[in-house]
Amino acid sequence: QLKEGYIVKIVYLSEFETNQPIDDDFRNSNFPKVNAPAIVFPFFRAFISTFLLNAGYEPIILPSINFTKLIATSSQVEE
């Protein structure tokens, strides 16, 4: 029997390595704001649903996220 009515609070961290120095150009580029989250999110999304299913709960399928649009929207809000 599947359980209902739960709250899942998760903080996830992804780590990337580079052989180049991380400078302001890199920090302000799309990679840390768009590309890195877009690479990691599908793994996080799969982990959540599998974790909950294996724990005996109804799995949550997180919606896809358009990180490019998300950053563009948040940039407009900051202005």
C-alpha positions in Angstrom: 0.0 0.0 0.0 1.4 3.4 -1.0 1.6 6.2 1.6 0.2 9.6 0.9 0.7 13.1 2.2 4.4 13.6 2.6 6.9 16.4 2.3 10.3 16.0 0.7 12.9 18.6 1.5 16.1 18.1 -0.4 19.2 20.1 -1.1 21.4 18.8 -3.8 24.9 19.7 -4.8 26.6 19.0 -8.1 30.3 19.3 -8.6 32.2 20.0 -11.8 35.9 20.1 -12.4 38.0 22.1 -14.8 41.7 22.3 -15.6 41.3 26.0 -16.4 41.2 28.8 -13.8 37.8 29.9 -12.8 37.6 33.7 -13.4 34.9 36.3 -13.6 34.3 35.5 -17.3 33.5 31.9 -16.4 31.4 32.9 -13.4 29.3 35.2 -15.6 29.0 32.7 -18.5 26.1 30.4 -19.1 27.8 27.3 -17.8 27.3 27.8 -14.1 23.8 29.3 -14.5 22.4 27.3 -17.4 24.5 24.4 -18.7 25.6 22.9 -15.4 22.1 22.8 -13.9 20.7 21.4 -17.2 23.3 18.6 -17.1 22.6 17.7 -13.5 18.8 18.1 -13.2 17.8 14.9 -15.1 19.9 12.9 -12.7 18.3 14.6 -9.7 14.9 14.2 -11.2 15.4 10.4 -11.7 16.9 10.1 -8.2 13.9 11.7 -6.5 11.3 9.4 -8.2 13.4 6.3 -7.7 14.2 7.1 -4.0 10.5 7.7 -3.2 9.4 4.5 -5.1 12.0 2.4 -3.3 10.9 3.9 0.0 7.3 2.8 -0.6 5.9 6.2 -1.5 4.2 7.4 -4.6 7.0 8.6 -6.8 7.1 12.3 -7.8 8.0 13.1 -11.3 9.5 16.6 -11.3 8.7 18.7 -14.3 11.4 19.6 -16.9 13.0 23.0 -16.5 14.1 25.3 -19.2 17.1 26.8 -17.5 17.7 29.3 -20.3 14.2 30.7 -19.9 14.5 30.6 -16.1 17.7 32.7 -16.2 16.2 35.1 -18.7 13.1 35.6 -16.5 15.1 36.0 -13.3 17.4 38.6 -15.1 14.4 40.6 -16.1 13.1 40.6 -12.5 16.5 41.8 -11.1 16.4 44.9 -13.5 
